[in-house]
């Protein structure tokens, strides 16, 4: 992330809270969180997170990998673990008893959800403000285009060069707006990371403990708790990714539009 100290602090908290954690069936939620592309600092870096196909933006390979892998792992965690036909009478070893103590439901879900809701509300308000500023910019661009003097020729229209200059000026301003709002969203992202990090750490730690259980009956019995906790952790990672993508895509649009302008006015001439 751009504000590295804050991001590193959050990651350190998660890692220290779940030392040695890793899902046996695949990467842990924290592993996937580390692979989520960061919130970009500029429109250019936002554009690099997408694939531009004729002006349409789709996530790049790195983002697709995270999305597809999280969906696959979350789906696999929904599968039921069959209860063994016998063995329920077998006493738990001291090691298994210690592991069982680590397998429980995350206790602070309500507080986390409240924080997430508040942050998403703030995100929506900030995005609306960004769109409003872009709409205002568009109205000024239209007026500036309309005020251009016409050439003294048969067409009686402004020169392509003068139109290009106006368009480039407003395109540059749109890029500057993107940089300003990307910076404004970083503290919100830091808050979101802080809010969900305990639940991510809990999911990884719970599944790790469950994977180490040797008693098959107790393992099947606790599967819904352990696998459900990790699924929630993965969904939190997906939430972080979507938060970043919503912002990144809007910033990247300014580069798409700038590139289109450069193509249209590549050979612009004066009157």
C-alpha positions in Angstrom: 0.0 0.0 0.0 1.1 3.5 -0.5 1.3 4.4 3.2 3.6 1.5 4.0 4.0 2.0 7.7 0.3 1.7 8.4 -0.1 -1.3 6.1 2.9 -3.0 7.5 1.6 -2.4 11.0 -1.7 -4.1 10.1 0.0 -7.0 8.4 2.4 -7.4 11.4 -0.6 -7.6 13.8 -2.2 -10.3 11.7 1.0 -12.3 11.3 1.9 -12.1 15.0 -1.6 -13.1 16.0 -1.4 -16.2 13.8 2.2 -17.4 13.9 2.7 -20.5 11.8 -0.8 -20.3 10.4 -1.5 -21.8 7.0 -4.4 -23.7 5.6 -3.5 -27.2 4.7 -5.7 -27.3 1.7 -4.2 -24.1 0.2 -3.0 -20.6 1.0 -4.2 -18.9 4.2 -6.4 -15.8 4.0 -3.4 -13.7 5.1 -1.4 -15.2 2.2 -4.2 -14.0 -0.2 -4.4 -10.6 1.4 -0.7 -10.1 0.7 -1.4 -10.8 -3.0 -4.1 -8.2 -3.3 -2.9 -5.4 -5.5 -2.5 -2.2 -3.4 -4.5 1.0 -3.6 -2.7 2.9 -6.3 -1.2 6.4 -5.8 -1.7 7.7 -9.3 -4.1 7.2 -12.2 -1.2 5.6 -14.1 -0.6 2.9 -11.5 -4.4 2.4 -11.2 -4.6 1.8 -15.0 -1.8 -0.8 -14.7 -4.1 -2.9 -12.5 -6.5 -3.3 -15.4 -6.6 -4.7 -18.9 -7.9 -2.2 -21.4 -9.9 -3.7 -24.2 -11.3 -1.0 -26.4 -11.9 1.3 -23.4 -13.4 -1.5 -21.3 -11.5 -2.3 -18.1 -11.2 -5.8 -16.7 -9.0 -6.9 -13.8 -5.5 -7.9 -14.7 -4.1 -11.4 -14.2 -2.9 -10.8 -10.7 -6.3 -9.6 -9.5 -8.1 -12.5 -11.4 -5.8 -15.0 -9.7 -6.7 -13.7 -6.2 -10.4 -13.6 -7.0 -10.6 -17.0 -8.6 -8.5 -18.7 -5.8 -10.5 -17.1 -3.0 -13.8 -18.2 -4.6 -12.5 -21.7 -5.1 -11.2 -22.0 -1.5 -14.3 -20.6 0.0 -16.4 -23.1 -2.0 -14.2 -26.0 -0.9 -14.7 -24.9 2.8 -18.5 -25.2 2.4 -18.2 -28.9 1.7 -19.3 -31.1 4.6 -16.8 -33.3 6.4 -18.3 -36.7 6.9 -18.6 -38.0 10.5 -16.7 -41.2 11.1 -18.9 -44.3 11.8 -16.9 -45.1 14.9 -14.4 -43.6 17.3 -16.5 -41.1 19.2 -15.6 -42.9 22.4 -11.8 -42.5 21.9 -10.5 -40.0 24.5 -8.8 -36.9 23.2 -5.0 -36.7 23.6 -3.6 -33.8 25.6 -2.4 -32.3 22.3 -5.9 -32.5 20.7 -7.5 -31.0 23.8 -5.1 -28.0 23.5 -6.0 -27.7 19.8 -9.7 -27.9 20.5 -9.4 -24.8 22.8 -8.2 -22.8 19.8 -11.2 -23.8 17.6 -14.1 -21.4 18.2 -16.4 -18.9 16.6 -15.0 -15.4 16.2 -16.5 -13.5 19.2 -16.5 -9.9 17.9 -18.4 -10.3 14.5 -21.0 -7.7 15.4 -18.4 -5.0 16.2 -16.5 -5.8 13.0 -19.6 -5.6 10.9 -20.5 -2.2 12.3 -17.0 -0.9 11.5 -17.2 -2.3 8.0 -20.6 -0.8 7.4 -19.4 2.6 8.6 -16.3 2.5 6.4 -18.3 1.4 3.3 -20.8 4.2 3.9 -17.8 6.6 4.0 -16.5 5.1 0.8 -19.8 5.6 -0.9 -20.0 9.2 0.2 -16.4 9.9 -1.0 -17.1 8.2 -4.4 -20.2 10.4 -4.8 -18.2 13.5 -4.1 -15.6 12.3 -6.7 -18.3 11.8 -9.3 -19.8 15.2 -8.5 -16.5 16.9 -9.1 -16.0 15.0 -12.4 -19.5 16.1 -13.4 -18.7 19.7 -12.6 -15.4 19.4 -14.6 -17.4 18.0 -17.5 -19.7 21.0 -17.5 -16.7 23.4 -17.5 -15.2 21.4 -20.4 -18.3 21.7 -22.5 -18.4 25.5 -21.9 -14.7 25.9 -22.7 -15.2 23.9 -26.0 -18.2 26.1 -26.8 -16.2 29.3 -26.3 -13.5 28.4 -28.8 -13.3 30.8 -31.7 -14.2 29.4 -35.1 -11.7 29.3 -38.0 -12.3 31.6 -40.9 -13.1 28.9 -43.4 -16.0 27.1 -45.0 -16.6 24.9 -42.0 -16.6 27.8 -39.5 -15.6 25.5 -36.6 -12.7 25.7 -34.1 -9.4 24.2 -35.2 -8.6 20.7 -34.1 -5.5 22.0 -32.4 -7.4 24.4 -30.2 -10.0 21.7 -29.4 -7.1 19.3 -28.5 -5.5 21.9 -26.2 -8.8 22.4 -24.3 -9.3 18.6 -24.0 -5.8 18.0 -22.8 -6.1 20.7 -20.2 -9.2 19.1 -18.7 -7.8 15.6 -19.0 -4.8 16.8 -16.9 -7.2 18.2 -14.3 -9.0 14.9 -14.2 -5.8 13.1 -13.5 -5.0 15.5 -10.7 -8.5 14.9 -9.2 -7.8 11.1 -9.3 -4.5 11.5 -7.4 -6.3 13.7 -4.8 -9.1 11.2 -4.2 -6.7 8.1 -4.2 -4.9 9.8 -1.3 -8.2 10.5 0.5 -9.2 6.8 0.3 -6.0 5.4 1.8 -6.9 6.2 5.4 -10.3 4.6 4.9 -8.6 1.5 3.5 -6.3 1.4 6.5 -9.3 1.5 8.8 -10.9 -1.3 6.9 -7.8 -3.4 7.1 -7.6 -2.8 10.9 -11.3 -3.7 11.3 -11.1 -7.1 9.5 -7.6 -8.2 10.4 -8.5 -9.8 13.7 -11.2 -11.9 11.9 -8.7 -12.9 9.2 -6.1 -13.9 11.8 -8.8 -15.8 13.8 -9.9 -17.7 10.7 -6.4 -18.7 9.7 -5.5 -19.8 13.3 -8.7 -21.7 13.8 -8.3 -23.7 10.6 -4.6 -24.3 11.3 -5.5 -25.8 14.7 -8.3 -27.9 13.1 -6.0 -29.3 10.5 -3.7 -30.5 13.2 -6.3 -32.5 15.1 -5.7 -36.2 15.0 -9.0 -37.4 16.5 -11.3 -37.9 13.4 -14.5 -37.7 15.3 -13.6 -34.4 17.0 -12.3 -33.1 13.7 -15.6 -33.8 11.9 -17.5 -32.4 14.8 -15.6 -29.1 14.7 -15.3 -28.8 10.9 -18.2 -26.4 10.5 -16.7 -24.0 13.1 -13.1 -24.1 11.7 -14.0 -24.1 8.0 -16.6 -21.4 8.6 -14.1 -19.2 10.3 -11.7 -19.5 7.5 -14.4 -18.9 4.9 -15.3 -15.6 6.7 -11.6 -14.7 6.7 -11.4 -15.2 2.9 -14.6 -13.2 2.4 -12.9 -10.3 4.3 -9.9 -10.5 1.9 -12.4 -10.4 -1.0 -14.0 -7.3 0.6 -10.6 -5.6 0.7 -10.0 -6.4 -2.9 -13.4 -5.1 -4.0 -12.9 -1.9 -2.0 -9.6 -1.2 -3.8 -10.9 -2.2 -7.2 -13.9 0.2 -7.0 -11.5 3.1 -6.4 -8.8 2.0 -8.7 -11.2 1.5 -11.7 -12.5 5.1 -11.4 -9.0 6.5 -11.3 -8.0 4.3 -14.3 -10.9 5.6 -16.4 -9.1 9.0 -16.6 -6.1 7.3 -18.4 -8.5 5.4 -20.7 -10.0 8.8 -21.7 -6.6 10.5 -22.0 -5.4 7.7 -24.3 -8.5 8.1 -26.4 -8.0 11.8 -26.7 -4.4 11.3 -27.8 -5.5 8.9 -30.6 -8.3 11.3 -31.8 -6.1 14.4 -31.9 -2.8 12.8 -32.8 -2.7 14.8 -36.1 -4.6 17.9 -35.0 -3.9 21.0 -37.0 -4.6 24.7 -36.5 -6.8 26.9 -38.7 
